Amino acid sequence: MIKVAEKQLSWFALLLAAFYS
């Protein structure tokens, strides 16, 4: 369960990075 949350957090961070770059 923690690995799934970590993956979602990583995906969300990538999305934010792409949005703000």
Residue pairs with C-beta under 8 A, 6 or more apart in sequence:
none
